């Protein structure tokens, strides 16, 4: 178990900088939005879900699990944008 956790920590240390970069990009996108209604783009979310699900399948992962994780990430960033929208 210790070895598995160590390997998970290594993967997490690679994911974290990418999440920081994603949050910076989301913040940049937020600055471009003129109306709060622009925060949620259902069409884009559905495109991402489909793409992530297909990629997960190709990589031999559980597409539902990976898609659900991605949607959770998106929802958290949407909440962030709604709280920080200043127009």
Backbone as numpy.savetxt, mean C-alpha at the origin, in Angstrom:
# Nx Ny Nz CAx CAy CAz Cx Cy Cz
12.11 -21.72 15.13 11.29 -20.53 15.13 12.16 -19.26 15.13
13.23 -19.31 15.88 14.12 -18.15 15.96 14.68 -17.78 14.59
15.05 -18.80 13.82 15.61 -18.56 12.48 14.58 -17.95 11.54
13.35 -18.44 11.61 12.28 -17.90 10.78 12.05 -16.44 11.14
11.98 -16.14 12.41 11.76 -14.76 12.84 12.90 -13.85 12.39
14.10 -14.37 12.44 15.26 -13.60 11.99 15.13 -13.29 10.49
14.67 -14.27 9.72 14.47 -14.07 8.28 13.33 -13.09 8.02
12.28 -13.15 8.82 11.18 -12.19 8.70 11.69 -10.78 8.98
12.52 -10.64 10.00 13.09 -9.33 10.33 13.91 -8.78 9.16
14.62 -9.65 8.47 15.42 -9.22 7.32 14.51 -8.72 6.21
13.43 -9.45 5.95 12.46 -9.02 4.93 11.83 -7.69 5.35
11.44 -7.59 6.62 10.83 -6.35 7.12 11.78 -5.16 6.95
13.06 -5.39 7.16 14.03 -4.29 7.03 14.15 -3.83 5.57
13.75 -4.69 4.63 13.74 -4.31 3.22 12.42 -3.63 2.84
11.34 -4.04 3.48 10.02 -3.46 3.20 9.93 -2.04 3.76
10.46 -1.81 4.94 10.31 -0.53 5.62 10.76 0.67 4.78
11.96 0.66 4.20 12.35 1.82 3.38 11.41 2.04 2.18
10.87 0.97 1.64 9.92 1.09 0.53 8.61 1.72 1.01
8.18 1.37 2.21 6.96 1.97 2.76 7.19 3.47 3.04
8.37 3.80 3.51 8.69 5.22 3.74 8.65 5.96 2.42
9.25 5.39 1.38 9.24 6.02 0.06 7.80 6.15 -0.44
6.98 5.11 -0.24 5.58 5.16 -0.67 4.85 6.28 0.06
5.11 6.43 1.36 4.43 7.47 2.12 4.83 8.86 1.63
6.08 9.02 1.22 6.52 10.30 0.67 5.81 10.59 -0.65
5.66 9.57 -1.48 4.97 9.74 -2.76 3.49 10.06 -2.54
2.87 9.38 -1.58 1.47 9.66 -1.25 1.33 11.11 -0.78
2.27 11.55 0.02 2.24 12.93 0.50 2.38 13.91 -0.67
3.25 13.59 -1.61 3.39 14.43 -2.81 2.09 14.46 -3.60
1.45 13.30 -3.75 0.17 13.23 -4.47 -0.89 14.04 -3.74
-0.89 13.96 -2.42 -1.87 14.72 -1.63 -1.74 16.22 -1.89
-0.51 16.69 -2.01 -0.28 18.11 -2.27 -0.82 18.56 -3.63
-1.01 17.62 -4.55 -1.52 17.95 -5.88 -3.06 17.93 -5.94
-3.68 17.34 -4.94 -5.14 17.20 -4.96 -5.81 18.50 -4.54
-6.79 18.91 -5.33 -7.50 20.17 -5.09 -8.75 19.98 -4.23
-9.36 18.78 -4.37 -10.60 18.49 -3.64 -10.43 17.20 -2.85
-11.09 17.16 -1.70 -11.02 15.97 -0.86 -11.58 14.74 -1.58
-12.49 14.97 -2.49 -13.09 13.85 -3.25 -12.07 13.15 -4.15
-10.94 13.78 -4.40 -9.90 13.17 -5.23 -9.07 12.13 -4.47
-9.25 12.06 -3.18 -8.44 11.15 -2.36 -8.73 9.69 -2.68
-9.99 9.34 -2.82 -10.35 7.94 -3.08 -10.67 7.76 -4.56
-9.93 6.90 -5.21 -10.13 6.60 -6.63 -10.40 5.09 -6.74
-11.68 4.74 -6.70 -12.10 3.34 -6.70 -11.54 2.59 -7.92
-11.57 3.23 -9.08 -11.06 2.58 -10.29 -9.59 2.21 -10.12
-8.80 3.13 -9.60 -7.37 2.87 -9.37 -7.17 1.77 -8.34
-7.94 1.79 -7.27 -7.83 0.76 -6.24 -8.12 -0.61 -6.83
-9.16 -0.70 -7.65 -9.50 -1.99 -8.29 -8.41 -2.45 -9.24
-7.79 -1.52 -9.96 -6.68 -1.87 -10.85 -5.51 -2.42 -10.05
-5.21 -1.78 -8.94 -4.11 -2.23 -8.08 -4.40 -3.61 -7.52
-5.63 -3.80 -7.02 -6.00 -5.11 -6.47 -5.82 -6.22 -7.50
-6.27 -5.97 -8.71 -6.17 -6.97 -9.77 -4.70 -7.26 -10.10
-3.92 -6.19 -10.25 -2.50 -6.34 -10.59 -1.75 -7.11 -9.50
-1.98 -6.73 -8.24 -1.31 -7.37 -7.11 -1.72 -8.83 -7.01
-3.00 -9.09 -7.18 -3.50 -10.46 -7.13 -2.86 -11.33 -8.21
-2.78 -10.81 -9.42 -2.16 -11.55 -10.52 -0.68 -11.79 -10.28
0.01 -10.77 -9.79 1.44 -10.93 -9.52 1.68 -11.93 -8.39
0.85 -11.88 -7.37 0.97 -12.82 -6.26 0.79 -14.25 -6.74
-0.21 -14.44 -7.60 -0.47 -15.76 -8.16 0.75 -16.28 -8.92
1.35 -15.41 -9.75 2.53 -15.79 -10.53 3.71 -16.15 -9.63
3.78 -15.51 -8.47 4.87 -15.76 -7.53 4.59 -16.93 -6.58
3.42 -17.55 -6.74 3.08 -18.71 -5.92 2.54 -18.36 -4.54
2.08 -17.13 -4.38 1.52 -16.71 -3.09 -0.01 -16.79 -3.14
-0.61 -16.62 -1.99 -2.06 -16.59 -1.88 -2.55 -15.22 -2.36
-3.19 -15.16 -3.54 -3.59 -13.87 -4.09 -4.58 -13.10 -3.21
-5.48 -13.78 -2.55 -6.45 -13.11 -1.67 -5.75 -12.47 -0.49
-4.84 -13.20 0.13 -4.10 -12.67 1.27 -3.30 -11.43 0.88
-2.55 -11.54 -0.20 -1.71 -10.42 -0.64 -2.57 -9.22 -1.04
-3.65 -9.47 -1.75 -4.56 -8.40 -2.15 -5.16 -7.71 -0.92
-5.56 -8.49 0.07 -6.13 -7.93 1.30 -5.11 -7.06 2.04
-3.87 -7.51 2.07 -2.80 -6.73 2.71 -2.63 -5.40 1.96
-2.63 -5.47 0.63 -2.46 -4.27 -0.18 -3.60 -3.29 0.05
-4.82 -3.80 0.10 -5.98 -2.94 0.34 -5.87 -2.29 1.72
-5.38 -3.02 2.69 -5.18 -2.46 4.02 -4.17 -1.30 3.98
-3.10 -1.49 3.23 -2.11 -0.43 3.07 -2.77 0.80 2.43
-3.51 0.56 1.36 -4.18 1.66 0.66 -5.14 2.39 1.59
-5.94 1.63 2.35 -6.90 2.25 3.26 -6.21 3.11 4.31
-5.07 2.65 4.80 -4.32 3.44 5.78 -3.80 4.73 5.17
-3.34 4.67 3.94 -2.88 5.89 3.28 -4.06 6.82 2.96
-5.20 6.26 2.63 -6.39 7.08 2.41 -6.76 7.82 3.70
-6.75 7.10 4.82 -7.03 7.74 6.12 -6.03 8.86 6.40
-4.76 8.60 6.11 -3.72 9.61 6.28 -4.03 10.86 5.44
-4.38 10.62 4.17 -4.67 11.74 3.28 -5.88 12.54 3.76
-6.92 11.84 4.19 -8.12 12.54 4.67 -7.82 13.40 5.89
-6.98 12.89 6.79 -6.63 13.65 7.99 -5.74 14.84 7.67
-4.96 14.73 6.60 -3.96 15.77 6.28 -4.34 16.66 5.11
-5.54 16.47 4.57 -5.99 17.30 3.46 -6.24 18.73 3.97
-5.64 19.71 3.33 -5.74 21.10 3.82 -6.23 22.05 2.74
-7.35 21.81 2.16 -7.89 22.73 1.15 -9.24 23.22 1.56
